Amino acid sequence: MPRSKPVIAITVGDPCGIGPEITAKALNNIEIYDKCHPIAISDADVMKQAIEIAKVDLKINSVDSLEDCEYEYGIIDVLNIKNVDVEKIEFGRVTKMGGEASFQYIIKGIHLALEGKVDAVTTGPIHKKAINLAGHEYSGHTEIFADYTKTKDYCMMLVDGNFRVSHVTTHVSLRQVPDLVKKERVLRVIQLTDQALRKMDIKEPRIAVAGLNPHSGEEGLFGREEIEEIGPAIKEAKLLGIDAEGPVPPDTVFVKMRGGQYDAVVAMYHDQGHIPTKLVGFKYDDKLGKWGSVSGVNTTLGLPIIRTSVDHGVAFGKAGKGTANPESMIDAIKLAAVMASKN
């Protein structure tokens, strides 16, 4: 079938979690098929089970090659990676089988994208311990994608509508962060952020760069990273024609972005960027005991391929119950389609 729309490979994640279920629910949304040609990378039996759990009226088209995909709403095309015995799936448990299955889905998606057979990869949630239990020593999706695409300069960006945050550092201890906030790294993340925003159809991106320390260091009183590393990186970014501003105090920069002053914020470390993004996109109702909204997308910048992901974990507590919210998966697929169309 001719590629009239971008082809998005969806790696469904750990079969012991909610990934297959939210994939089925997302592909029950006709808007997805208006924007792209989706294909699930999974064991076909896992997706048949997911359809039952999700209680959606969909059929499975199990294929061994993308040439056999139908890309038709009502039918989930599944590139059948036969690596799961559904009778042995333990919902809500960390298992070697779940880790190995989810890892192989990822690798297949990466290879398809590198070969140009798909235009982007959207990833479902994996469990880091399960991946490691299966013998793959990675701390998450980002590191797997970087390794298998031989990418050295990359960063994570979280997206929830017009709320976008990229990160200078992510999965390191807070003690390590100041040693990693260097001019070259901050500048590179600013550049990657600017490039990504343009792929998101923002023609003149406005980027705020957060400080590392309280009040952005208060002119060196609370730390000198803003003076010696972050500020010089911003100055050089401006010389390159990038509309970057800062260091902006981290306790106000996200409020300003939410108010429309910026298109993205460059955060210095994991929680500095993740907490405000999830506060915007996640809504939990304690009286009902459930999440009303789980929006937001994780995308890896700097790769030679496009990768987006849900911005939540495997949610083992919900696995197999049919109650998982597909909102983040839907958002991730749509963002992949937008970025692929601009690539």
Secondary structure, 3 states (H helix, E strand, C coil): CCCCCCEEEEECCCCCCCHHHHHHHHCCCHHHHHHCEEEEEECHHHHHHHHHHHCCCCEEEEECCHHHCCCCCCEEEEEECCCCCHHHCCCCCCCHHHHHHHHHHHHHHHHHHHCCCCCEEEECCCCHHHHHHCCCCCCCHHHHHHHHCCCCCCEEEEEECCEEEEECCCCCCCCCHHHHCCHHHHHHHHHHHHHHHHHCCCCCCCEEEECCCHHHHCCCCCCCHHHHHHHHHHHHHHHCCCCEEEEECHHHHHHHHHCCCCCEEEECCHHHHHHHHHHHHEEEECCCCEEEEECCEEEEECCCCCEEEECCCCCHHHCCCCCCCCHHHHHHHHHHHHHHHHC
